[in-house]
Amino acid sequence: MGRDKAKDDVNIDCDQVHELAYVANLYGEKKDEVMSFLLSKCEIGKINSVTHKDVYERIEQHLGLKMPD
């Protein structure tokens, strides 16, 4: 499953677990690692007001996982 590029400019909503799961699932076998990353960043307020694309870039920067197509 590829990412929904229409969401790239939409802010992530940390209160919507299904939205975090959608992002994590884009990373296949690494989805648990990504979900942990997302939850920890949401908890400390680091991704509460950033776009999906920004989140993908942060995942790439911090976890070394390429942005999904």
PDB file with one MODEL, atoms N, CA, C and O in Angstrom:
MODEL        1
ATOM      1  N   MET A   1       0.852  -1.170   0.000  1.00  0.00           N
ATOM      2  CA  MET A   1       0.000   0.000   0.000  1.00  0.00           C
ATOM      3  C   MET A   1       0.891   1.224   0.000  1.00  0.00           C
ATOM      4  O   MET A   1       1.795   1.329   0.829  1.00  0.00           O
ATOM      5  N   GLY A   2       0.654   2.142  -0.906  1.00  0.00           N
ATOM      6  CA  GLY A   2       1.400   3.381  -0.972  1.00  0.00           C
ATOM      7  C   GLY A   2       0.740   4.451  -0.134  1.00  0.00           C
ATOM      8  O   GLY A   2      -0.415   4.325   0.272  1.00  0.00           O
ATOM      9  N   ARG A   3       1.489   5.502   0.119  1.00  0.00           N
ATOM     10  CA  ARG A   3       0.932   6.574   0.944  1.00  0.00           C
ATOM     11  C   ARG A   3      -0.079   7.384   0.134  1.00  0.00           C
ATOM     12  O   ARG A   3      -0.001   7.452  -1.092  1.00  0.00           O
ATOM     13  N   ASP A   4      -1.004   7.980   0.824  1.00  0.00           N
ATOM     14  CA  ASP A   4      -2.008   8.856   0.231  1.00  0.00           C
ATOM     15  C   ASP A   4      -1.385  10.248   0.146  1.00  0.00           C
ATOM     16  O   ASP A   4      -1.390  10.988   1.130  1.00  0.00           O
ATOM     17  N   LYS A   5      -0.853  10.607  -1.013  1.00  0.00           N
ATOM     18  CA  LYS A   5      -0.123  11.864  -1.170  1.00  0.00           C
ATOM     19  C   LYS A   5      -1.022  13.080  -0.957  1.00  0.00           C
ATOM     20  O   LYS A   5      -0.522  14.182  -0.733  1.00  0.00           O
ATOM     21  N   ALA A   6      -2.328  12.896  -1.024  1.00  0.00           N
ATOM     22  CA  ALA A   6      -3.248  13.995  -0.744  1.00  0.00           C
ATOM     23  C   ALA A   6      -3.171  14.412   0.726  1.00  0.00           C
ATOM     24  O   ALA A   6      -3.547  15.530   1.079  1.00  0.00           O
ATOM     25  N   LYS A   7      -2.681  13.504   1.586  1.00  0.00           N
ATOM     26  CA  LYS A   7      -2.553  13.807   3.013  1.00  0.00           C
ATOM     27  C   LYS A   7      -1.219  14.468   3.361  1.00  0.00           C
ATOM     28  O   LYS A   7      -1.029  14.902   4.497  1.00  0.00           O
ATOM     29  N   ASP A   8      -0.308  14.551   2.421  1.00  0.00           N
ATOM     30  CA  ASP A   8       1.032  15.078   2.703  1.00  0.00           C
ATOM     31  C   ASP A   8       1.006  16.440   3.378  1.00  0.00           C
ATOM     32  O   ASP A   8       1.840  16.719   4.240  1.00  0.00           O
ATOM     33  N   ASP A   9       0.060  17.293   2.997  1.00  0.00           N
ATOM     34  CA  ASP A   9       0.005  18.650   3.536  1.00  0.00           C
ATOM     35  C   ASP A   9      -1.012  18.805   4.673  1.00  0.00           C
ATOM     36  O   ASP A   9      -1.273  19.918   5.128  1.00  0.00           O
ATOM     37  N   VAL A  10      -1.578  17.693   5.125  1.00  0.00           N
ATOM     38  CA  VAL A  10      -2.556  17.707   6.214  1.00  0.00           C
ATOM     39  C   VAL A  10      -1.821  17.394   7.516  1.00  0.00           C
ATOM     40  O   VAL A  10      -0.971  16.505   7.559  1.00  0.00           O
ATOM     41  N   ASN A  11      -2.157  18.131   8.575  1.00  0.00           N
ATOM     42  CA  ASN A  11      -1.522  17.896   9.872  1.00  0.00           C
ATOM     43  C   ASN A  11      -1.922  16.546  10.449  1.00  0.00           C
ATOM     44  O   ASN A  11      -3.059  16.097  10.307  1.00  0.00           O
ATOM     45  N   ILE A  12      -0.961  15.916  11.101  1.00  0.00           N
ATOM     46  CA  ILE A  12      -1.203  14.643  11.780  1.00  0.00           C
ATOM     47  C   ILE A  12      -2.045  14.933  13.016  1.00  0.00           C
ATOM     48  O   ILE A  12      -1.880  15.982  13.639  1.00  0.00           O
ATOM     49  N   ASP A  13      -2.926  14.039  13.375  1.00  0.00           N
ATOM     50  CA  ASP A  13      -3.758  14.197  14.570  1.00  0.00           C
ATOM     51  C   ASP A  13      -3.396  13.082  15.543  1.00  0.00           C
ATOM     52  O   ASP A  13      -3.804  11.935  15.364  1.00  0.00           O
ATOM     53  N   CYS A  14      -2.634  13.422  16.563  1.00  0.00           N
ATOM     54  CA  CYS A  14      -2.157  12.426  17.525  1.00  0.00           C
ATOM     55  C   CYS A  14      -3.292  11.783  18.327  1.00  0.00           C
ATOM     56  O   CYS A  14      -3.101  10.723  18.924  1.00  0.00           O
ATOM     57  N   ASP A  15      -4.459  12.407  18.347  1.00  0.00           N
ATOM     58  CA  ASP A  15      -5.602  11.831  19.061  1.00  0.00           C
ATOM     59  C   ASP A  15      -6.282  10.726  18.269  1.00  0.00           C
ATOM     60  O   ASP A  15      -7.128  10.009  18.805  1.00  0.00           O
ATOM     61  N   GLN A  16      -5.924  10.580  17.002  1.00  0.00           N
ATOM     62  CA  GLN A  16      -6.525   9.575  16.130  1.00  0.00           C
ATOM     63  C   GLN A  16      -5.547   8.407  15.951  1.00  0.00           C
ATOM     64  O   GLN A  16      -4.677   8.444  15.081  1.00  0.00           O
ATOM     65  N   VAL A  17      -5.699   7.378  16.779  1.00  0.00           N
ATOM     66  CA  VAL A  17      -4.785   6.243  16.743  1.00  0.00           C
ATOM     67  C   VAL A  17      -4.803   5.572  15.374  1.00  0.00           C
ATOM     68  O   VAL A  17      -3.774   5.077  14.914  1.00  0.00           O
ATOM     69  N   HIS A  18      -5.963   5.552  14.719  1.00  0.00           N
ATOM     70  CA  HIS A  18      -6.032   4.932  13.391  1.00  0.00           C
ATOM     71  C   HIS A  18      -5.164   5.683  12.383  1.00  0.00           C
ATOM     72  O   HIS A  18      -4.645   5.083  11.442  1.00  0.00           O
ATOM     73  N   GLU A  19      -5.007   6.984  12.576  1.00  0.00           N
ATOM     74  CA  GLU A  19      -4.164   7.776  11.686  1.00  0.00           C
ATOM     75  C   GLU A  19      -2.683   7.432  11.900  1.00  0.00           C
ATOM     76  O   GLU A  19      -1.918   7.328  10.941  1.00  0.00           O
ATOM     77  N   LEU A  20      -2.296   7.259  13.148  1.00  0.00           N
ATOM     78  CA  LEU A  20      -0.925   6.847  13.454  1.00  0.00           C
ATOM     79  C   LEU A  20      -0.669   5.441  12.924  1.00  0.00           C
ATOM     80  O   LEU A  20       0.407   5.158  12.397  1.00  0.00           O
ATOM     81  N   ALA A  21      -1.656   4.563  13.065  1.00  0.00           N
ATOM     82  CA  ALA A  21      -1.528   3.190  12.570  1.00  0.00           C
ATOM     83  C   ALA A  21      -1.390   3.176  11.051  1.00  0.00           C
ATOM     84  O   ALA A  21      -0.625   2.379  10.507  1.00  0.00           O
ATOM     85  N   TYR A  22      -2.117   4.043  10.369  1.00  0.00           N
ATOM     86  CA  TYR A  22      -2.011   4.143   8.908  1.00  0.00           C
ATOM     87  C   TYR A  22      -0.564   4.462   8.519  1.00  0.00           C
ATOM     88  O   TYR A  22       0.011   3.806   7.650  1.00  0.00           O
ATOM     89  N   VAL A  23       0.014   5.467   9.166  1.00  0.00           N
ATOM     90  CA  VAL A  23       1.395   5.852   8.869  1.00  0.00           C
ATOM     91  C   VAL A  23       2.339   4.699   9.182  1.00  0.00           C
ATOM     92  O   VAL A  23       3.194   4.358   8.365  1.00  0.00           O
ATOM     93  N   ALA A  24       2.193   4.104  10.345  1.00  0.00           N
ATOM     94  CA  ALA A  24       3.083   3.002  10.744  1.00  0.00           C
ATOM     95  C   ALA A  24       2.994   1.835   9.765  1.00  0.00           C
ATOM     96  O   ALA A  24       4.014   1.236   9.423  1.00  0.00           O
ATOM     97  N   ASN A  25       1.798   1.513   9.317  1.00  0.00           N
ATOM     98  CA  ASN A  25       1.609   0.380   8.405  1.00  0.00           C
ATOM     99  C   ASN A  25       2.276   0.592   7.051  1.00  0.00           C
ATOM    100  O   ASN A  25       2.533  -0.375   6.336  1.00  0.00           O
ATOM    101  N   LEU A  26       2.556   1.828   6.693  1.00  0.00           N
ATOM    102  CA  LEU A  26       3.251   2.105   5.437  1.00  0.00           C
ATOM    103  C   LEU A  26       4.688   1.580   5.458  1.00  0.00           C
ATOM    104  O   LEU A  26       5.324   1.457   4.411  1.00  0.00           O
ATOM    105  N   TYR A  27       5.191   1.274   6.642  1.00  0.00           N
ATOM    106  CA  TYR A  27       6.578   0.842   6.792  1.00  0.00           C
ATOM    107  C   TYR A  27       6.718  -0.670   6.963  1.00  0.00           C
ATOM    108  O   TYR A  27       7.767  -1.154   7.389  1.00  0.00           O
ATOM    109  N   GLY A  28       5.671  -1.409   6.633  1.00  0.00           N
ATOM    110  CA  GLY A  28       5.731  -2.875   6.598  1.00  0.00           C
ATOM    111  C   GLY A  28       6.270  -3.505   7.867  1.00  0.00           C
ATOM    112  O   GLY A  28       5.710  -3.318   8.946  1.00  0.00           O
ATOM    113  N   GLU A  29       7.360  -4.254   7.740  1.00  0.00           N
ATOM    114  CA  GLU A  29       7.933  -4.981   8.876  1.00  0.00           C
ATOM    115  C   GLU A  29       8.410  -4.059   9.993  1.00  0.00           C
ATOM    116  O   GLU A  29       8.567  -4.503  11.131  1.00  0.00           O
ATOM    117  N   LYS A  30       8.636  -2.818   9.696  1.00  0.00           N
ATOM    118  CA  LYS A  30       9.118  -1.842  10.691  1.00  0.00           C
ATOM    119  C   LYS A  30       7.970  -1.076  11.352  1.00  0.00           C
ATOM    120  O   LYS A  30       8.204  -0.100  12.064  1.00  0.00           O
ATOM    121  N   LYS A  31       6.725  -1.518  11.118  1.00  0.00           N
ATOM    122  CA  LYS A  31       5.575  -0.762  11.606  1.00  0.00           C
ATOM    123  C   LYS A  31       5.556  -0.610  13.122  1.00  0.00           C
ATOM    124  O   LYS A  31       5.137   0.434  13.621  1.00  0.00           O
ATOM    125  N   ASP A  32       5.999  -1.623  13.871  1.00  0.00           N
ATOM    126  CA  ASP A  32       6.005  -1.514  15.331  1.00  0.00           C
ATOM    127  C   ASP A  32       7.008  -0.458  15.798  1.00  0.00           C
ATOM    128  O   ASP A  32       6.728   0.315  16.714  1.00  0.00           O
ATOM    129  N   GLU A  33       8.164  -0.436  15.166  1.00  0.00           N
ATOM    130  CA  GLU A  33       9.189   0.562  15.485  1.00  0.00           C
ATOM    131  C   GLU A  33       8.671   1.969  15.173  1.00  0.00           C
ATOM    132  O   GLU A  33       8.864   2.901  15.953  1.00  0.00           O
ATOM    133  N   VAL A  34       8.017   2.104  14.032  1.00  0.00           N
ATOM    134  CA  VAL A  34       7.476   3.407  13.632  1.00  0.00           C
ATOM    135  C   VAL A  34       6.352   3.828  14.572  1.00  0.00           C
ATOM    136  O   VAL A  34       6.277   4.993  14.962  1.00  0.00           O
ATOM    137  N   MET A  35       5.485   2.899  14.938  1.00  0.00           N
ATOM    138  CA  MET A  35       4.380   3.226  15.841  1.00  0.00           C
ATOM    139  C   MET A  35       4.921   3.692  17.192  1.00  0.00           C
ATOM    140  O   MET A  35       4.409   4.657  17.759  1.00  0.00           O
ATOM    141  N   SER A  36       5.931   3.034  17.704  1.00  0.00           N
ATOM    142  CA  SER A  36       6.546   3.461  18.964  1.00  0.00           C
ATOM    143  C   SER A  36       7.114   4.867  18.839  1.00  0.00           C
ATOM    144  O   SER A  36       6.959   5.691  19.741  1.00  0.00           O
ATOM    145  N   PHE A  37       7.770   5.135  17.722  1.00  0.00           N
ATOM    146  CA  PHE A  37       8.316   6.462  17.458  1.00  0.00           C
ATOM    147  C   PHE A  37       7.199   7.504  17.447  1.00  0.00           C
ATOM    148  O   PHE A  37       7.307   8.547  18.090  1.00  0.00           O
ATOM    149  N   LEU A  38       6.131   7.214  16.715  1.00  0.00           N
ATOM    150  CA  LEU A  38       5.017   8.161  16.613  1.00  0.00           C
ATOM    151  C   LEU A  38       4.382   8.430  17.968  1.00  0.00           C
ATOM    152  O   LEU A  38       4.129   9.581  18.323  1.00  0.00           O
ATOM    153  N   LEU A  39       4.127   7.378  18.716  1.00  0.00           N
ATOM    154  CA  LEU A  39       3.501   7.539  20.026  1.00  0.00           C
ATOM    155  C   LEU A  39       4.380   8.352  20.969  1.00  0.00           C
ATOM    156  O   LEU A  39       3.886   9.204  21.707  1.00  0.00           O
ATOM    157  N   SER A  40       5.679   8.087  20.941  1.00  0.00           N
ATOM    158  CA  SER A  40       6.577   8.831  21.829  1.00  0.00           C
ATOM    159  C   SER A  40       6.638  10.302  21.428  1.00  0.00           C
ATOM    160  O   SER A  40       6.666  11.176  22.295  1.00  0.00           O
ATOM    161  N   LYS A  41       6.657  10.586  20.134  1.00  0.00           N
ATOM    162  CA  LYS A  41       6.702  11.980  19.670  1.00  0.00           C
ATOM    163  C   LYS A  41       5.379  12.697  19.952  1.00  0.00           C
ATOM    164  O   LYS A  41       5.372  13.885  20.274  1.00  0.00           O
ATOM    165  N   CYS A  42       4.273  11.984  19.834  1.00  0.00           N
ATOM    166  CA  CYS A  42       2.971  12.576  20.176  1.00  0.00           C
ATOM    167  C   CYS A  42       2.913  12.903  21.667  1.00  0.00           C
ATOM    168  O   CYS A  42       2.426  13.962  22.063  1.00  0.00           O
ATOM    169  N   GLU A  43       3.405  11.997  22.472  1.00  0.00           N
ATOM    170  CA  GLU A  43       3.359  12.164  23.924  1.00  0.00           C
ATOM    171  C   GLU A  43       4.094  13.432  24.381  1.00  0.00           C
ATOM    172  O   GLU A  43       3.658  14.103  25.317  1.00  0.00           O
ATOM    173  N   ILE A  44       5.190  13.747  23.728  1.00  0.00           N
ATOM    174  CA  ILE A  44       5.958  14.934  24.125  1.00  0.00           C
ATOM    175  C   ILE A  44       5.637  16.158  23.254  1.00  0.00           C
ATOM    176  O   ILE A  44       6.276  17.202  23.380  1.00  0.00           O
ATOM    177  N   GLY A  45       4.650  16.017  22.378  1.00  0.00           N
ATOM    178  CA  GLY A  45       4.169  17.146  21.595  1.00  0.00           C
ATOM    179  C   GLY A  45       5.032  17.550  20.414  1.00  0.00           C
ATOM    180  O   GLY A  45       4.927  18.681  19.939  1.00  0.00           O
ATOM    181  N   LYS A  46       5.883  16.654  19.929  1.00  0.00           N
ATOM    182  CA  LYS A  46       6.802  16.999  18.843  1.00  0.00           C
ATOM    183  C   LYS A  46       6.189  16.908  17.449  1.00  0.00           C
ATOM    184  O   LYS A  46       6.722  17.497  16.509  1.00  0.00           O
ATOM    185  N   ILE A  47       5.080  16.180  17.295  1.00  0.00           N
ATOM    186  CA  ILE A  47       4.478  16.058  15.962  1.00  0.00           C
ATOM    187  C   ILE A  47       2.997  16.419  15.953  1.00  0.00           C
ATOM    188  O   ILE A  47       2.287  16.101  15.000  1.00  0.00           O
ATOM    189  N   ASN A  48       2.536  17.072  16.993  1.00  0.00           N
ATOM    190  CA  ASN A  48       1.107  17.372  17.096  1.00  0.00           C
ATOM    191  C   ASN A  48       0.604  18.347  16.043  1.00  0.00           C
ATOM    192  O   ASN A  48      -0.576  18.304  15.695  1.00  0.00           O
ATOM    193  N   SER A  49       1.442  19.211  15.534  1.00  0.00           N
ATOM    194  CA  SER A  49       0.998  20.216  14.574  1.00  0.00           C
ATOM    195  C   SER A  49       1.881  20.238  13.326  1.00  0.00           C
ATOM    196  O   SER A  49       2.200  21.303  12.797  1.00  0.00           O
ATOM    197  N   VAL A  50       2.265  19.068  12.872  1.00  0.00           N
ATOM    198  CA  VAL A  50       3.077  18.993  11.660  1.00  0.00           C
ATOM    199  C   VAL A  50       2.345  18.154  10.619  1.00  0.00           C
ATOM    200  O   VAL A  50       1.460  17.362  10.943  1.00  0.00           O
ATOM    201  N   THR A  51       2.735  18.347   9.367  1.00  0.00           N
ATOM    202  CA  THR A  51       2.074  17.626   8.280  1.00  0.00           C
ATOM    203  C   THR A  51       2.543  16.173   8.214  1.00  0.00           C
ATOM    204  O   THR A  51       3.567  15.802   8.787  1.00  0.00           O
ATOM    205  N   HIS A  52       1.770  15.373   7.507  1.00  0.00           N
ATOM    206  CA  HIS A  52       2.158  13.984   7.284  1.00  0.00           C
ATOM    207  C   HIS A  52       3.540  13.912   6.639  1.00  0.00           C
ATOM    208  O   HIS A  52       4.373  13.094   7.028  1.00  0.00           O
ATOM    209  N   LYS A  53       3.775  14.775   5.654  1.00  0.00           N
ATOM    210  CA  LYS A  53       5.069  14.756   4.969  1.00  0.00           C
ATOM    211  C   LYS A  53       6.206  15.050   5.956  1.00  0.00           C
ATOM    212  O   LYS A  53       7.264  14.423   5.889  1.00  0.00           O
ATOM    213  N   ASP A  54       5.990  15.992   6.862  1.00  0.00           N
ATOM    214  CA  ASP A  54       6.998  16.284   7.885  1.00  0.00           C
ATOM    215  C   ASP A  54       7.254  15.052   8.765  1.00  0.00           C
ATOM    216  O   ASP A  54       8.391  14.774   9.145  1.00  0.00           O
ATOM    217  N   VAL A  55       6.196  14.333   9.075  1.00  0.00           N
ATOM    218  CA  VAL A  55       6.337  13.120   9.890  1.00  0.00           C
ATOM    219  C   VAL A  55       7.167  12.081   9.140  1.00  0.00           C
ATOM    220  O   VAL A  55       8.053  11.459   9.727  1.00  0.00           O
ATOM    221  N   TYR A  56       6.889  11.885   7.849  1.00  0.00           N
ATOM    222  CA  TYR A  56       7.677  10.935   7.057  1.00  0.00           C
ATOM    223  C   TYR A  56       9.151  11.339   7.034  1.00  0.00           C
ATOM    224  O   TYR A  56      10.038  10.490   7.125  1.00  0.00           O
ATOM    225  N   GLU A  57       9.401  12.640   6.912  1.00  0.00           N
ATOM    226  CA  GLU A  57      10.782  13.125   6.897  1.00  0.00           C
ATOM    227  C   GLU A  57      11.461  12.906   8.241  1.00  0.00           C
ATOM    228  O   GLU A  57      12.647  12.578   8.288  1.00  0.00           O
ATOM    229  N   ARG A  58      10.731  13.081   9.328  1.00  0.00           N
ATOM    230  CA  ARG A  58      11.299  12.841  10.665  1.00  0.00           C
ATOM    231  C   ARG A  58      11.579  11.361  10.887  1.00  0.00           C
ATOM    232  O   ARG A  58      12.578  11.002  11.509  1.00  0.00           O
ATOM    233  N   ILE A  59      10.704  10.508  10.381  1.00  0.00           N
ATOM    234  CA  ILE A  59      10.935   9.073  10.477  1.00  0.00           C
ATOM    235  C   ILE A  59      12.213   8.713   9.729  1.00  0.00           C
ATOM    236  O   ILE A  59      13.033   7.937  10.219  1.00  0.00           O
ATOM    237  N   GLU A  60      12.375   9.283   8.540  1.00  0.00           N
ATOM    238  CA  GLU A  60      13.582   9.015   7.759  1.00  0.00           C
ATOM    239  C   GLU A  60      14.825   9.513   8.502  1.00  0.00           C
ATOM    240  O   GLU A  60      15.844   8.824   8.544  1.00  0.00           O
ATOM    241  N   GLN A  61      14.738  10.690   9.076  1.00  0.00           N
ATOM    242  CA  GLN A  61      15.881  11.284   9.774  1.00  0.00           C
ATOM    243  C   GLN A  61      16.247  10.496  11.037  1.00  0.00           C
ATOM    244  O   GLN A  61      17.424  10.228  11.282  1.00  0.00           O
ATOM    245  N   HIS A  62      15.248  10.129  11.832  1.00  0.00           N
ATOM    246  CA  HIS A  62      15.514   9.506  13.132  1.00  0.00           C
ATOM    247  C   HIS A  62      15.634   7.992  13.079  1.00  0.00           C
ATOM    248  O   HIS A  62      16.381   7.400  13.858  1.00  0.00           O
ATOM    249  N   LEU A  63      14.904   7.361  12.165  1.00  0.00           N
ATOM    250  CA  LEU A  63      14.923   5.897  12.115  1.00  0.00           C
ATOM    251  C   LEU A  63      15.649   5.357  10.887  1.00  0.00           C
ATOM    252  O   LEU A  63      15.913   4.158  10.794  1.00  0.00           O
ATOM    253  N   GLY A  64      15.971   6.239   9.949  1.00  0.00           N
ATOM    254  CA  GLY A  64      16.670   5.806   8.753  1.00  0.00           C
ATOM    255  C   GLY A  64      15.804   5.042   7.765  1.00  0.00           C
ATOM    256  O   GLY A  64      16.327   4.302   6.932  1.00  0.00           O
ATOM    257  N   LEU A  65      14.497   5.208   7.843  1.00  0.00           N
ATOM    258  CA  LEU A  65      13.566   4.527   6.953  1.00  0.00           C
ATOM    259  C   LEU A  65      13.118   5.486   5.860  1.00  0.00           C
ATOM    260  O   LEU A  65      12.663   6.592   6.151  1.00  0.00           O
ATOM    261  N   LYS A  66      13.241   5.078   4.634  1.00  0.00           N
ATOM    262  CA  LYS A  66      12.873   5.914   3.492  1.00  0.00           C
ATOM    263  C   LYS A  66      11.382   6.261   3.513  1.00  0.00           C
ATOM    264  O   LYS A  66      10.552   5.485   3.986  1.00  0.00           O
ATOM    265  N   MET A  67      11.067   7.446   2.989  1.00  0.00           N
ATOM    266  CA  MET A  67       9.676   7.866   2.875  1.00  0.00           C
ATOM    267  C   MET A  67       8.938   6.910   1.947  1.00  0.00           C
ATOM    268  O   MET A  67       9.429   6.602   0.861  1.00  0.00           O
ATOM    269  N   PRO A  68       7.764   6.437   2.363  1.00  0.00           N
ATOM    270  CA  PRO A  68       7.009   5.526   1.490  1.00  0.00           C
ATOM    271  C   PRO A  68       6.593   6.227   0.205  1.00  0.00           C
ATOM    272  O   PRO A  68       6.402   7.442   0.172  1.00  0.00           O
ATOM    273  N   ASP A  69       6.458   5.428  -0.860  1.00  0.00           N
ATOM    274  CA  ASP A  69       6.017   5.973  -2.152  1.00  0.00           C
ATOM    275  C   ASP A  69       4.528   6.183  -2.177  1.00  0.00           C
ATOM    276  O   ASP A  69       3.984   6.635  -3.184  1.00  0.00           O
TER     277      ASP A  69
ENDMDL
END
